[in-house]
């Protein structure tokens, strides 16, 4: 069981977004049978089995055990991951393209970059899982409180210059056997889950 899995298939995404199936996915963080789940979610076992078949068909849950109970074989299922992220690849026709409007001060361009990041890393994880390998990645997550908008702008400019200098120092266009890596840094206001206004400037 993975801690996080990426859903790249549109049909699998549709299945996972059904409220009852999403609830069953969450319940299956621990192995359970249809009978056990039916008692938890308040649905008939046949209805639960219907939803479980759809989840299993799209690789969101898997069989971990079969138990014989009299003349009946009880199937014990478990989610393939603790949590899931839907890749923009599942919406290929309408996924954002950051190359269309490269504006480093635009929140929507940042969102397009984030969507590409999810898609790219999701694809890498899928391939690495098949090959039973790890993906070499690195991330930085930090909070910074600026005294003023001027300080924030200065920080952004210095960050851009520092990253540009590092990229120029280490980038080797002609390195034999070299592999390109994408570098993405983002700066945005911290989202307050108790507030519906994310547009406030400081």
N, C-alpha and C positions, 0 to 999 in steps of 0.2 A: 504494500500500500504506500503510495507516494504522499508527501505532505501537500503537494499542489500539482495539478495536471492542467494542461491546456487543451481546450476543445477547439479543434480546427475545422470540423465537419459541420456544415449548416444543419443537417438533419439532427445530429447529436446536440447541437446548440438548442434547437427547437424543443427537443425532448427534455433537456435539462431545465428549461425555463418554465415548464409547466409547474404551477405552484405545488401540486400534490407530489409530483415526481421529485421536485427539489426538496420537499420535506422528507421524502423517503430516502433520498441520497444522504441527507444530513443524519437521519436515523441509522443509516448503514455505515456510519463511521466505526461501529462495532458490528460483528456478524450477527445476523438475525434471519429467521425464516418468515415466510409470508404470514403464517399464523401469529407469530410474535408481533410483527409490524401491524397487522390488522387491529390488534388490541390497542396498540399505541396511538394509531391515527384515526381509529373509529370508522374504518371501512370494512366491508365484507372481504374475506380472504380472496375470493375470486377476483374482486376488483383490484386488490393489491397485487395479485399475480399478474394481472393485465399490465399494470404499470411497471412491474419488475421485468417483465419480458422486453418491454420497450427500452428500458435502461440497459439491460444486458445486451440487447441487440446492438447498441451503439457503444459498447465498451465502457460504460460508466460504472457498472457493477460487475462482479464476477463471482462464480461459484467457489466456495471455500470448503464445503462439506455436504455430504448427503447422508441423511439418517433414515433408517427404516423404522417406521412406526406401524406395526401390524401389516396391513396390505398397502400402506402408503409410504412413498419415499419423500421425505421432507428435504427440500433444498435450502441450505443455509448460504446466504449471499452477503457480500461486503462491498462497499464502495471501493473503486480503484484508487481513490485519493481522498484526503481529508477535505480539500477545497478545490475549486475549479475556477479557471479564467477562460472566458470565451475570446478566442483570437479574432482580430479583424479579418483573417482569412476566411472565417465562416460567413462573412458578408462581403465577398470579394468584389462584387459589382459596385458597392458603395463605400468601400474602405477608403480612408483619407490617404492622400499622397503628399507627404511633406515637401516634395520637390516642386509642387505647383505654386506655393506661396511662401518662399523662405524668408520669413520676417521674424527675427529673433526676439522682437518685443511683442509678438502676438500670442495671446493665450491659446487661440485656436491652432496656431502652428505648433505650439508646445504639445497640444493634445494630439496632433497628427504624428509628431515625433514619438510620443508615448505609445500610440497605437502601433506604430511600426516596430517599436521596441518589444512590445508584447508579441507581435507576430514573429519577429525574427528569433527572439529567445525561445518562444514556444516551439518553433520549427527545429531549433538546435536541440532542445530538450527531447523532442520526439525522436529525432535521429540518434541522439546519444543513448536513449533508452533502448532502442532497437539494437544498437551496437554494444550495449552494456558498458558504456564509457561515461565519463563525466565531461561537462562543458566547462572550459576555462573562462571564468568571468570574474569581474570585480565591480563592486558598487560602493558608493559613499552615500550615507543618509545622515544629514545633520540639520539642526535648527540654528538660525541666527536671528537676533532681534536688532533691527536697525533703529538708530536714534532719529533718523530723518530719511526722507526720500532721496536727498542728496547723497547720503552715505550708501544707500542701497544702489544708486546708479554708479557710484565710484567702485563699490564692491564688484558689480557686474562687469564693469570695464576691466578691472584688474584681473578678475577671474578669466575673462576672455583672452586677455593678453598672456596670462600664465599658461593657459591650455594651448594657445596657439604656439607659444615657444616650445612647449614640451612635444607637441605633435611634430613641429619642424625638426626638432633634435633627433627624434627617434624614428621618424618615417623614412623608410628605405624603399623607394619605388622598384629597385632592381635586385632586391635581396633574393638569391636563389632559395626556393623552398619557403619563402616568407608567406605569411597569411595576414590578410587585412583584418583589422578589428575596428569596430565602430565605437566612437567615444561620444557619449551624450551627457551633458550636464544641464541641469534645470534649476531655475530659481523662481519660486512662486510663493504667494502668501499661504500660510498654513490654513487649512480648511477647518473651521469651527463647526463640529457636528450639531451644535445647538443653534446655529445661526443659518438663516436662509439667504443672507446677503454676503456673497463672496466677492463683491466688486469694490468693497471699501478700500480706499487708498490711505496710506499712512506715510 
